[in-house]
């Protein structure tokens, strides 16, 4: 809850594998926006590659005021 609240007040986007943030987003709305990395566990290097590969999509999501949740599979 602290991460969600701080992200809301600071204007951060949450990148997470955790379904709890998806549920909080549905219940509480945005901000903060949530990027749900809906896939299995990966190394830090693999996560970096996944995030970099989706950088354009994440940037578009950040600018879209109508959407609060992005799921990356």
N, C-alpha and C positions, 0 to 999 in steps of 0.2 A: 504494500500500500504506500509506503514511503517513497519508493522509486516512482510509482505512478504519479503521486502528488507533486514530487519535486520536478518530474518531467513536465507536468502540466504548467507549473509556475515558471519554469525556466525556458519553456518552448522547445524542449528536446523531443526527438523521436525515439521510441523504444524499439530496439531490435532484439527479438527474443525467440526462444524455442518453447517457452512456457505458455501453456494454454490459459493460465490464470490471467495474464495480461490481455488476452483476447476477450475473455469473459468480462474483465473490468471495463474494457473499452466498450463492449456492448451495453453494459449496465450504466456506465457513467458518461459515455460519449467522449468526444474529443474537445480540446486537446487532452492528453498527448495523442499523437498518431502512433500506431503500432505496426511494425513490420514483423510478421510472424514467419520465422524460418521453419517451415513445416517439413522437416526431414530429419533423418537420423543423426547420430553424433558424428562429428568430424574433428579433425585436428584444427589447431589455430590457423595453420597455413591453408588448409582446405576452406575454412570459413572465410578467410580473407579473399581467396579466389572466388568464392560464391558471391560475396558482397560486391567485389569489384565487377564481376560479370553482370550484376544486376544494378549497377550504379545509375544508369540512365533511367531505369524503371523507378528506382527509389527516388531519384531527383524529381521525376514527373509527379510521383505520389506526394512528395513534400509540397509541391506547388499547387496541388489540386485541393481546393478548400472544401470540396464536396465529399471527399473520401477520407475515412479515418483509419482504415485497416487495409494492409497489403499482405497477402499471403504468397510466399515464395516457396515453391515445391521443387 
